[in-house]
Amino acid sequence: MSRGFFITFEGGEGAGKSTQIDQLARSLREEGRDVIVTREPGGSSGAEAVRHVLLSGAAEPFGSAMEAVLFAAARSDHVEQVIRPAIERGAVVLCDRFLDSSRVYQGVTGNLDDDFMRNLERVTVNGMVPDLTLVLDIDPEEGLRRASARRGTGAPDRFEKETLAIHRRRRKAFLEIAKAEPARCVVIDASMSADKVTAAIQRAVQLAMAAASTDRERSEA
Ligand code: T5A
């Protein structure tokens, strides 16, 4: 593959994104592919420095627009330092959350203006739109239960602690994005067993990679 392939994992809290990224990375590496696993907020040294400020709630008093700006600053560093170089050298990049999380968490449930979010996204992503986005869909009650069981006695973060009604709005918003962008997004039922989710993801990834190769061959012919 000359250019790499950029896959993002999206969805609510505790949907199983990290679990499934590990599985997919393992199977792609077994096929001999160069795989980069990364996450947001974070993924580059500059962005990891901003991660704690965002997830601890230290930026919450600034309001959702300024939180969106901080997520954007972290994403810009991550795109330019990690994602774009990896894609240009032909790697497969697996990213735990990306632009759709900002659209949903800051845009929809932060009640931010569409134009503001669109302009911020354009500057931040700078053309690095995912080739495939896997939306792991789960009832927020179950997702939060899983996230809480994994966390043990630790406190929920800035976004996890919000009301069930807000998490439900987020689920709906992720599904609306997937419906509006069917060429990029595939919805995966994340309530199934982890093995079944892995199998569904592998099918979606194989199909998307095969379609991308065909498109490239056609455009080079
Ligand atoms: N955010 C992020 C924004 O507001 N705007 C943005 O632009 C971005 C990028 C990040 C937070 O930041 C917000 C969104 C988030 O609130 P985070 O700590 O990085 O927070 O965590 P999350 O991305 O939310 O991910 P989680 O850690 O909550 O969950 P995962 O990764 O989806 O789930 P995972 O794999 O850790 O699984 C959770 C538990 O469930 C089990 C696992 O073993 C684990 O214990 N599990 C299953 N159990 C049963 N059946 C299955 N199929 C299972 N799959 C996993």
Boltz pocket constraint, residues with backbone or C-beta under 6 A from the ligand:
constraints:
  - pocket:
      binder: B
      contacts: [[A, 11], [A, 12], [A, 13], [A, 14], [A, 15], [A, 16], [A, 17], [A, 18], [A, 19], [A, 20], [A, 39], [A, 40], [A, 41], [A, 55], [A, 71], [A, 96], [A, 97], [A, 98], [A, 99], [A, 101], [A, 102], [A, 103], [A, 105], [A, 106], [A, 146], [A, 147], [A, 149], [A, 150], [A, 157], [A, 159], [A, 160], [A, 190], [A, 191], [A, 192], [A, 193], [A, 194], [A, 195], [A, 197]]
      max_distance: 6.0
